[in-house]
Amino acid sequence: MGLRKESVFLLMQEGLRNPFHGKIVTLGKQDVWATFEEIERLAKEHNYPIQPVSNIELSEKAELRDQGFISDRTLFKLLGFKEIISMDASKYENADLLYDLNLDCLPPELKEAFDVVLDPGTIEHVFHVPNSLKNIFNLLQVGGRVIHISPSSNHIDHGFYMFSPTLFSDYYTANRFDLQPLKIIRYKPQPVYPWGIATYSPGEFNSFSFGGLDDAMYAVCCIAGKNDHSTSNQIPQQHNFIQNLWKQKEFSFGNSKIKSWVKSSPLFYKFCLPLLRFYKRANLRRKFKSLV
């Protein structure tokens, strides 16, 4: 698991909204694909007050260290955290804590111990997602927050799951967290392609939910704060069903009348299909703004 410069920028945005402090636990040991100079430049461009660090540690991995990439501990110190803990189910990357998020037996000393839980691409590898979310709840102090950056589409076999944004939106709403507006990230694996970002609101992407995306990869960034009323055991129902089908409101994935008319003539539909697909994907790309 790792953090590219774009992920660091998302963290900086959140740190500007609500400054980081105290203790962070990262779900998994993190590779950082950025040098100190790149982080320093990114902070300067966006007026992020990085904290002084007496010793700039490089990555423990030789292939990253040879490129001058910093360690995750250095990154989080720069962002403002005083104590950095990593948690993993395996010791293969020398995480500070060994704990399997599939379990439902978090040690008492870890309960409400952290100001931030960072999930930068971990829970998709955990089979028992409800237990992983419950563990995150228990790790957080009241007033703390969880930050998810999770794969959403076109990540086949990367993990057990690819998450729709409605999962995070509906779960944290049902459990009365202070939910920040979710972000949808559009990117490609090659670093030369800039990340695009769009703000998510429930139902906004319905017209793309059946084959409407392009060949890019998609992820979800969710930030949710735990308050005195937050819970972890409320099972959500999907927003689209509550707001539309179950209330017998008109609900469609796109303009159904136009679709029915076009599909009534197979030859005409076959001719129009590439144009419709081009229009839909152009409309999709317009939603995304360059991230950095």
N, C-alpha and C positions, 0 to 999 in steps of 0.2 A: 504494500500500500504506500501511497506517496502523495505529495503535494507539489503541484506545479505552481508557477508564478501566478496563474489565474486563480487558483485556489487560495493562495496567500492574499491576493487582492480582495477576494470575498471576505476573508477573515478580517482584513483591515477595514473594510466597509462596516462590518459589525462592530469592530473595536472603536470606530469613530462614533457610532450610534450610542454604544454603551461600553465604556472603556474596560479592557480586560484587567484582571487582578487575581491574586490568590492562587488557587490550585486548579490545574487542568488535568484530566485523564484522557488520554487518546486511546481509542479502541484499535489496537494494533500499533506496532512500532512504525514510525513514519519515515520514509525517504523524502528528502527535500531536494527538488530538482531546480536549485537556484543558488547562486553565489551570494556572499554577504553584500557585494557591491550591487548586485541586481535587487536585492531586498531593500537596500539603502536608497537606491534610485527610485524604486516603486513607492517607498514611503514618502520621499521628497515630492514626487509628482502629485501625490494625493493628500499631502499635509498630514501624514500619520506620524504621531510622536513616538518613534521607536525608542526603546529604553537602552541606556548604555550597558554594554556587556564587556566585562574585563577580559574574557578569554573567548575568542571565536573558535568554537569547536567545528571541525569538519566531519563529514559523514563517516560512520564506522565502516562503510562498504568501500572497498578499494576503487571500484569503477566510478563511484560518485565522488570520492575524495580526490581522485586524480583530476577531476574537472573543477575542483574548487567548491563543490557543493557543501553547504553547511549541514550540521546535524539538526535533528528536530528539536533538541533541547535548546540550542542556540536560537532557532527561529522563535520558539515560544517565549523565551526570555526577552527577545527583541520586541515582541508584541505586547509584553507587559506582565506576563505570569511570573510568579515567584517560585512556584513549585510545579514540576512537570513529571507526571507519572504515565507510563505506558502499560497497557493491559492486553494480554493475549491468551489464547487457549494453549499455546505451545511456547516452548522456550527457545525456538530455533533462531529468533532474532534478539534474544536477550531482553525481553520485556521486563519491566520492573515487577509486575504482578502477573501471576498465572491464574486465570479464571475463565471458564467456559460460559459464554453468554447464553447457551442453551439451558443452563441450569437455573434453578429457582431457589438458590441458597446462598445469596450474597453474604460474605462474612460481615459480622456486625460492625467491625471497625471501618468498613468501607461505606456504610450507609450514611447518606447525606454528608459526604466528605469532600465534595468537589464543587467548585464554582462553575466549571464548564466541563461537559462531556463532548468530546469531538469524535464524530463518526465520519471519517473522510472516505468511506467505501469499505465498510466492515460488515454491517448486518446483513448484506446480501449473501454473505458466506455462512450465515448462521441459520440452521434449519428452523429453529423455534423462534420465529420473529416475535410473537407475543412475549415470550420470556426475555428476549433481548430488550424490548421496549420497557418492560417492567424493571429490568436491571438498571437501565438508564435512569428511570424515575428514582430508583432507590439510591443511586450514586449521587444524585444532585441534591445540593442544599436547596432550601426554599430561597428563592431569589436567584438561583443558578439557571443555566440555560444549556440546552443541547443544540449542537450544530451538526446536521446531517448533510453530507454531499454524496448522494447515492445514485447509482446507475438507473436509468429509466427505460431506455430503448436502444436496441441494436448492440447489446452486450451479451450475445448468446454464449452460454457456458462460462461466462466470467464468474458467476456465482450461482446460487440456487435461484435467485430472484432478480427481476428487474421491476423497480417500483414505479407505479403511477403516482403523480403528486397527490391524488385524492387520498391515498393511504395516510400520508402524513397530515394533510389538512383535516381529514375527518377524525383521525385518532386523537390528535392534540386538541381539536375543538371539543370533541366529546369528553375529553378528560380535563377540560378547563385550564389549559396552559395559555400563557400569553403568546399567541402565535404571530410572528412577523410575516409579512407578505412573502409567499414562496417564490422562488426563482426557478425557471427552466433554463438549463444550459445546453446549448447546441455547439458541438465541437467535433473535430476529427483527430485521429491519433497522431498525425504529424504535427509537430510544434509550430510549423510555418503558418498553419491556419489559425486565425484568432478565434477565441471563444466568443459566442454570441449569447446574450442573456435576455430573457423576457420575464416579465412579472406574471405570475399565475393567479388566476381567480377561478373558483369552481365553475366548471362548465365551459370555460373559454376555449378549450381545445377539443370539444366534442366533435367538431367537424373533421378533425384529423385522426380520430380514434380508430378508424377502420381503414388502414392502409394509406393514410394521408401524409405520413412523414416521408422524408427523403432518405438519402444514404448516409446522412450524418449520424453521429452518436448523440444521445441525449442523457442528461442527468438532472437531478432535483437538488436544490439547496433549500433546506428547511431549518429555521431557527425558532425554537420554542422555549419560553421561560416558565419555570416552575414557581407557582405561587402558593399561598396558604390553602387554596381551594383545589389545587391540582390533585388528580388521582391517576392511577395506572390501569384500573380494572374495568373501565367502561368500554364495552365493545361497540364500535361505531357501526352505523349503517351508512351506505354510500350516499353522498350528498345528492347526486343526480336523481336517485330513486325517491329520496325524501321530498325534494323540492319539485319534482316533475311527475314521474309516473304514479307515485302513490297518492299524490294530490290531484291526479287526473288533469294535469295541465298539459298543454300541447308541448310535445317533446320530439325533437327530430335531430338527426345528425346531418345538418346541412339543409338545403332547400329541397324538400321531398317532392314538391309538385314539379319542379324543373327536372329532377332526376327521373321521375315517373314518365314524364313526357319524352325525354331523350331515350330512355330505355325501351319505350314502346316500339321503336324502330331499330332492330339490331344492327343494320348496316350503318344507319346514322350514328348510333351509339358508338360503334367501333371507330368511325371516323372522328367523332368528337372526343373520344376518351383521352388521347394524348393532349389535346388542348385543355381539357378539364383538369388533367393531372398537372400540367404546367402551371395553370392558373392557381390551383390549390397550393402547390409548393412555393410559388412566388409569394402568395399571400402568407404562407408560413414563415418564410424568410424575413418578410417585412416586420414581423413581430419581434425579431431579435436585433439587439443593438450590440455593437462590438464592446467586449468587456474591458480589455486593456489594449 
